[in-house]
Amino acid sequence: MATWSNFNYQNSASPLMEQIIFFHDHTLIILIMITILVAYLMMNLFFNNYINRFLLEGQMIELIWTILPAITLIFIALPSLRLLYLLDELNNPLITLKSIGHQWYWSYEYSDFNNIEFNSYMIQSNENLSNFRLLDVDNRIILPMNNQIRILVTATDVIHSWTIPSLGVKIDANPGRLNQTSFFINRPGIYYGQCSEICGANHSFMPIVVESISMKNFINWINNYSLDDWKQVLVS
């Protein structure tokens, strides 16, 4: 998760987020080079004494400053299109998770496993600060790592957005529409997110928590899940 004074991306936990960070760094380097070049040229124009009273046109320089930006845009557009298609790709998902946005909580369904369903509400931070303020929930999403996971997202009232930065996932939840995306968690951990859509007052207080565990522990959780008890217990 993000920490204080952190202006960079969060540490990636999926291959898609790694590609997003690589593209961000690639584009940022190009922008820095352009900024330095333009600043250098402007400084030269301001502080030199060269004057050409008879200069009317310069076809060669106009050709150069038309072609160079086009080439620069190609260097940005090609990786961007590649990343866009990677984000929309679904590679034989092992598990399908359904996420339904409500005001002000999320509902989840594991339809592959006897229709496991639960609601996920934000919880208050306690005195000993064992959880994070405005980010922790009573029922976390339990998912296995190193597996392709598909998520189906919709809403019941207004537009929400299911977003977890560390996984590179941001997908809108629209009423009457079913959106889907996929992600791959490559390491264990707990990953936090929030609804990032302006869906009304307190819209930012719809936290999302994904807990990534091994496949063995995930199977134990599935086998020991009880609909009468909403507490999620991992059996080692």
Phi, psi and chi 1 to 4 in degrees:
 res  aa     phi    psi   chi1   chi2   chi3   chi4
   1 MET       -  166.3   63.0  175.7  -65.8      -
   2 ALA   -71.5  146.0      -      -      -      -
   3 THR  -119.4  176.8   54.5      -      -      -
   4 TRP   -62.5  141.7  -65.0  108.2      -      -
   5 SER    58.1   29.2  -57.3      -      -      -
   6 ASN   -99.8  108.3 -175.6   11.3      -      -
   7 PHE   -96.6   -2.0  -66.7  101.2      -      -
   8 ASN   -96.1  179.4  -58.8  -43.1      -      -
   9 TYR   -68.7  157.1  -79.9  107.1      -      -
  10 GLN   -69.3  157.5  -60.8  179.6   20.9      -
  11 ASN   -59.7  130.7  -67.0  -28.8      -      -
  12 SER   -74.8  147.2   64.7      -      -      -
  13 ALA  -126.4   15.2      -      -      -      -
  14 SER  -150.3  153.6   70.9      -      -      -
  15 PRO   -60.2  -33.4  -22.9   32.7      -      -
  16 LEU   -65.3  -41.3  -71.9  178.6      -      -
  17 MET   -66.8  -34.5 -169.4   59.5 -164.8      -
  18 GLU   -61.4  -42.9  -70.5  178.5    1.1      -
  19 GLN   -66.0  -36.3  -65.8  -62.3  -42.0      -
  20 ILE   -64.0  -42.7  -68.4  173.5      -      -
  21 ILE   -65.4  -41.5  -65.7  174.7      -      -
  22 PHE   -61.1  -43.0  -69.8  155.5      -      -
  23 PHE   -66.7  -38.6  174.7   69.4      -      -
  24 HIS   -60.9  -46.0  168.8  -93.4      -      -
  25 ASP   -65.7  -39.6  -64.3  -18.4      -      -
  26 HIS   -60.8  -47.3  169.0   78.3      -      -
  27 THR   -68.7  -37.0  -51.6      -      -      -
  28 LEU   -65.2  -37.7 -167.1   62.0      -      -
  29 ILE   -63.5  -42.5  -71.3  174.8      -      -
  30 ILE   -62.3  -43.3  -65.6  176.6      -      -
  31 LEU   -65.1  -38.9  -68.4  176.9      -      -
  32 ILE   -64.8  -41.7  -69.3  173.7      -      -
  33 MET   -62.9  -42.7  -68.3  171.4   59.4      -
  34 ILE   -63.9  -43.7  -67.0  173.3      -      -
  35 THR   -62.5  -43.6  -57.2      -      -      -
  36 ILE   -64.6  -42.6  -67.1  174.1      -      -
  37 LEU   -63.8  -46.1  177.5   61.6      -      -
  38 VAL   -65.5  -40.7  171.8      -      -      -
  39 ALA   -63.9  -39.6      -      -      -      -
  40 TYR   -64.7  -43.9  172.3   75.5      -      -
  41 LEU   -65.2  -40.0  -66.4  175.6      -      -
  42 MET   -66.4  -39.5  -69.8 -178.8   64.7      -
  43 MET   -63.6  -40.0  -66.9  -67.9  -71.3      -
  44 ASN   -63.8  -39.1  -82.5  -15.2      -      -
  45 LEU   -66.6  -36.1  -71.1  174.9      -      -
  46 PHE   -73.8  -34.0  -76.8  137.7      -      -
  47 PHE  -113.3   10.2  -64.0  105.1      -      -
  48 ASN  -104.6  163.3   69.8   54.9      -      -
  49 ASN  -110.1   18.3  -63.3  -40.0      -      -
  50 TYR   -77.6  130.1  -59.6  126.9      -      -
  51 ILE  -134.8  131.5  -63.1  173.9      -      -
  52 ASN  -122.9  102.7 -168.8  -19.5      -      -
  53 ARG   -71.8  -20.9  -66.7  164.5   51.5 -163.8
  54 PHE  -106.9   11.3  -55.0  102.9      -      -
  55 LEU   -78.7  115.9  178.9   62.6      -      -
  56 LEU  -110.0  -37.7  -62.8  178.1      -      -
  57 GLU  -153.8  160.9   61.5  177.4  -12.2      -
  58 GLY  -146.2   88.3      -      -      -      -
  59 GLN   -64.4  -36.5  -66.2 -175.7   -0.8      -
  60 MET   -65.8  -45.9 -178.7   55.4   66.8      -
  61 ILE   -68.3  -33.3 -171.5   61.9      -      -
  62 GLU   -67.3  -37.1  -70.8 -178.2    3.2      -
  63 LEU   -64.4  -40.1 -176.3   65.8      -      -
  64 ILE   -66.4  -46.7  -68.6  173.9      -      -
  65 TRP   -80.9    3.6   69.2   43.3      -      -
  66 THR   -95.2  -39.1  -58.7      -      -      -
  67 ILE   -75.9  -40.7  -66.9  177.3      -      -
  68 LEU   -61.2  -44.6  -75.5 -178.3      -      -
  69 PRO   -63.3  -34.2  -24.3   34.5      -      -
  70 ALA   -64.5  -41.8      -      -      -      -
  71 ILE   -64.7  -39.5  -63.5  174.6      -      -
  72 THR   -62.1  -41.4  -56.0      -      -      -
  73 LEU   -64.6  -34.2  -70.7  176.8      -      -
  74 ILE   -64.2  -41.3  -68.9  174.7      -      -
  75 PHE   -65.1  -23.7  -84.1   99.4      -      -
  76 ILE   -89.9  -38.5  -63.7  175.9      -      -
  77 ALA   -71.1  -40.3      -      -      -      -
  78 LEU   -63.4  -50.0  -67.9 -179.2      -      -
  79 PRO   -63.2  -32.0  -21.2   32.9      -      -
  80 SER   -66.1  -44.1  175.3      -      -      -
  81 LEU   -65.4  -40.1  -70.1  173.8      -      -
  82 ARG   -59.1  -45.8  171.8 -178.0  171.3  -86.2
  83 LEU   -66.1  -37.4 -179.5   58.4      -      -
  84 LEU   -62.1  -41.8 -171.4   62.4      -      -
  85 TYR   -72.0  -33.3  -79.2  102.4      -      -
  86 LEU   -64.0  -37.4  -77.6  176.4      -      -
  87 LEU   -68.1  -27.4  -68.8  172.7      -      -
  88 ASP   -93.2   -0.5  -72.7  -23.7      -      -
  89 GLU   -82.1  135.8 -171.9   71.3   21.6      -
  90 LEU  -115.9  117.1  -75.4  174.2      -      -
  91 ASN  -111.2   82.6  -63.6  -43.9      -      -
  92 ASN    45.6   68.4  -62.1  -37.3      -      -
  93 PRO   -64.1  141.3   22.9  -32.1      -      -
  94 LEU   -82.0  -36.0  178.5   70.9      -      -
  95 ILE  -130.0  140.7  -62.3  172.3      -      -
  96 THR  -113.2  123.7  -62.7      -      -      -
  97 LEU  -112.1  130.1  172.9   69.3      -      -
  98 LYS  -101.8  131.8  -64.0  179.9 -178.5  178.1
  99 SER  -124.4  125.5  176.2      -      -      -
 100 ILE  -119.8  122.1  -55.6  170.9      -      -
 101 GLY   -88.0  130.5      -      -      -      -
 102 HIS  -124.2  172.8  -54.0  -89.9      -      -
 103 GLN   -99.4  110.7  -69.5 -179.1  -33.3      -
 104 TRP  -126.0   62.3  -51.5  104.2      -      -
 105 TYR  -154.1  170.6   64.5   96.3      -      -
 106 TRP  -114.1  147.5  -65.1   94.2      -      -
 107 SER  -115.3  142.6  -64.0      -      -      -
 108 TYR  -129.4  146.0  -61.3  103.0      -      -
 109 GLU  -135.2  130.3  -59.7  177.1    9.2      -
 110 TYR  -102.7   82.9  -68.3   77.5      -      -
 111 SER   -70.6  -14.5   55.5      -      -      -
 112 ASP   -77.6  -14.5  -63.3  -30.7      -      -
 113 PHE  -127.2   74.9  -55.0   98.7      -      -
 114 ASN    53.8   35.4  -63.6  -36.0      -      -
 115 ASN    54.4   55.1  -70.5  -34.7      -      -
 116 ILE   -71.1  124.8  -65.3  177.0      -      -
 117 GLU  -134.6  143.9  -57.1  176.2    6.0      -
 118 PHE  -161.8  160.1   56.5   86.2      -      -
 119 ASN   -99.4  152.0  -63.0  -33.3      -      -
 120 SER  -126.0  108.3 -177.7      -      -      -
 121 TYR  -107.8  150.0  -66.8   90.9      -      -
 122 MET   -69.6  142.4 -178.4 -177.8   69.5      -
 123 ILE  -114.9  156.5   58.7  176.1      -      -
 124 GLN   -76.5  147.3  -66.8 -178.8  -10.2      -
 125 SER   -74.6  137.8   57.3      -      -      -
 126 ASN   -89.9  178.7   47.1   30.8      -      -
 127 GLU   -69.8  -34.3  -65.7 -179.0   -2.9      -
 128 ASN   -87.2    8.2   55.3    7.2      -      -
 129 LEU    55.4   42.5  -61.2  178.0      -      -
 130 SER   -80.8  -11.5   60.9      -      -      -
 131 ASN  -131.2  171.6   51.8   13.3      -      -
 132 PHE   -96.6  136.6  -65.3  103.8      -      -
 133 ARG   -66.2  129.5  178.9  178.2  177.5  -91.5
 134 LEU    66.3    9.1  -55.8  179.2      -      -
 135 LEU  -123.3  -22.1  -77.8  177.9      -      -
 136 ASP   -93.4  154.9 -128.7  -33.9      -      -
 137 VAL  -129.2  165.4  -64.0      -      -      -
 138 ASP   -79.2  -32.0   54.5   -5.6      -      -
 139 ASN  -126.2  110.8  -67.1  -56.3      -      -
 140 ARG   -85.6  158.2  -64.8  171.9  175.5  173.2
 141 ILE   -81.1  123.9  -52.3  168.1      -      -
 142 ILE  -103.4  121.3  -52.2  -62.9      -      -
 143 LEU  -137.1  148.1  -67.9  172.8      -      -
 144 PRO   -82.1  145.8   29.3  -33.3      -      -
 145 MET   -84.2  165.6   63.4  179.5 -179.1      -
 146 ASN    58.4   36.3  -64.5  -32.4      -      -
 147 ASN  -142.1  144.0  -71.5  -76.9      -      -
 148 GLN   -75.2  128.8 -164.6   72.6   24.8      -
 149 ILE  -123.6  130.9  -60.2  164.3      -      -
 150 ARG  -104.3  139.1  174.3  174.8   60.7 -179.2
 151 ILE  -124.5  130.4  178.6  168.5      -      -
 152 LEU  -104.7  127.2  -55.6  175.5      -      -
 153 VAL  -124.8  134.3 -178.8      -      -      -
 154 THR  -151.0  179.9 -172.3      -      -      -
 155 ALA  -140.6  161.6      -      -      -      -
 156 THR  -107.6  -15.2   58.9      -      -      -
 157 ASP  -132.0  -68.4   34.1   51.4      -      -
 158 VAL  -126.3  178.8  -63.5      -      -      -
 159 ILE   -75.5  128.2  -61.3  175.9      -      -
 160 HIS  -119.6 -179.9  -59.6  -77.8      -      -
 161 SER  -147.0  120.4 -177.6      -      -      -
 162 TRP   -88.1  108.5 -158.6   86.3      -      -
 163 THR  -133.4  126.7  -55.7      -      -      -
 164 ILE  -133.0  105.9  -63.7 -174.2      -      -
 165 PRO   -59.8  -39.6  -21.9   32.8      -      -
 166 SER   -64.2  -24.7  -62.8      -      -      -
 167 LEU   -98.5   -3.6  -57.1  179.6      -      -
 168 GLY    69.1   32.2      -      -      -      -
 169 VAL  -115.1  127.6  178.9      -      -      -
 170 LYS  -151.2  110.3 -177.7 -177.7 -175.6  -61.9
 171 ILE  -139.8  136.0 -177.7  168.0      -      -
 172 ASP   -76.3  144.7  -74.6  -16.2      -      -
 173 ALA  -109.3  104.5      -      -      -      -
 174 ASN  -105.4  136.3  -60.1  -49.8      -      -
 175 PRO   -62.8  133.7  -20.0   30.8      -      -
 176 GLY    78.8    7.1      -      -      -      -
 177 ARG  -136.5  141.5  179.5 -178.4  176.3   89.7
 178 LEU  -112.9  112.3 -166.8   64.6      -      -
 179 ASN  -102.9  152.0  -65.1  -32.7      -      -
 180 GLN  -138.4  150.5   75.2  169.4   -3.8      -
 181 THR  -153.7  175.2 -172.2      -      -      -
 182 SER  -138.4  159.9   67.3      -      -      -
 183 PHE  -153.1  165.9   54.3   90.9      -      -
 184 PHE  -135.5  116.3 -177.3   96.1      -      -
 185 ILE   -93.2  119.7  -51.5  174.9      -      -
 186 ASN  -102.0    7.5   55.0   17.4      -      -
 187 ARG  -156.9  154.1   57.2 -171.9  174.2   91.5
 188 PRO   -73.4  155.9   27.2  -33.9      -      -
 189 GLY   156.7 -177.3      -      -      -      -
 190 ILE  -118.4  125.0  -58.9  175.1      -      -
 191 TYR  -121.6  132.0  -52.5  104.0      -      -
 192 TYR  -109.1  146.1  -64.1   88.7      -      -
 193 GLY  -151.9  176.7      -      -      -      -
 194 GLN  -145.7  163.5  -75.0 -177.8  -42.0      -
 195 CYS   -68.2  122.3  173.4      -      -      -
 196 SER  -108.9   28.8   57.7      -      -      -
 197 GLU  -115.0  145.3 -163.4   65.4   61.1      -
 198 ILE   -81.8   86.0  -55.9  177.5      -      -
 199 CYS  -106.7   16.3   51.8      -      -      -
 200 GLY   128.9 -173.7      -      -      -      -
 201 ALA   -62.9  142.9      -      -      -      -
 202 ASN    62.7   23.8  -61.6  -32.9      -      -
 203 HIS   -65.5  -24.3   74.4   95.1      -      -
 204 SER   -80.6   -7.1   62.0      -      -      -
 205 PHE  -100.0   47.4  -52.4  132.4      -      -
 206 MET  -121.8   73.1  -69.2  178.3   60.9      -
 207 PRO   -69.2  155.8   24.7  -32.3      -      -
 208 ILE  -128.5  130.3  -54.5  161.6      -      -
 209 VAL  -130.1  122.9 -177.5      -      -      -
 210 VAL  -112.2  127.6  171.9      -      -      -
 211 GLU  -109.5  116.2 -174.3  169.4  -15.4      -
 212 SER   -95.6  125.6  173.0      -      -      -
 213 ILE  -133.3  176.5   58.4  177.4      -      -
 214 SER   -74.0  162.8   64.7      -      -      -
 215 MET   -64.2  -36.0  178.4   57.0   76.0      -
 216 LYS   -62.0  -47.4  176.3 -176.1  175.8 -178.4
 217 ASN   -67.2  -32.8  -73.2  -24.2      -      -
 218 PHE   -65.2  -42.3  178.5   75.6      -      -
 219 ILE   -64.7  -39.4  -65.8  174.0      -      -
 220 ASN   -62.7  -39.5  -71.4  -25.3      -      -
 221 TRP   -65.3  -41.3  175.8   74.6      -      -
 222 ILE   -63.0  -44.5  -68.7  -66.0      -      -
 223 ASN   -68.7  -28.1  -68.0  -28.2      -      -
 224 ASN  -104.5    9.6  -69.0  -84.0      -      -
 225 TYR   -73.8  136.3 -174.9   86.5      -      -
 226 SER  -123.2  128.3  173.0      -      -      -
 227 LEU   -70.6  -19.7  -66.6  177.7      -      -
 228 ASP   -80.7  -19.9  -62.0  -31.9      -      -
 229 ASP  -124.4  115.3 -175.7    8.8      -      -
 230 TRP   -78.1   -6.5  -67.5  107.9      -      -
 231 LYS   -71.9  135.9  -62.1  -63.5 -178.8 -179.1
 232 GLN   -98.6  116.3  -60.0  170.5   -5.7      -
 233 VAL  -115.1  126.1  179.6      -      -      -
 234 LEU   -88.7  124.3  -62.5  179.5      -      -
 235 VAL  -101.0  116.2  179.5      -      -      -
 236 SER   -78.7      -   58.4      -      -      -
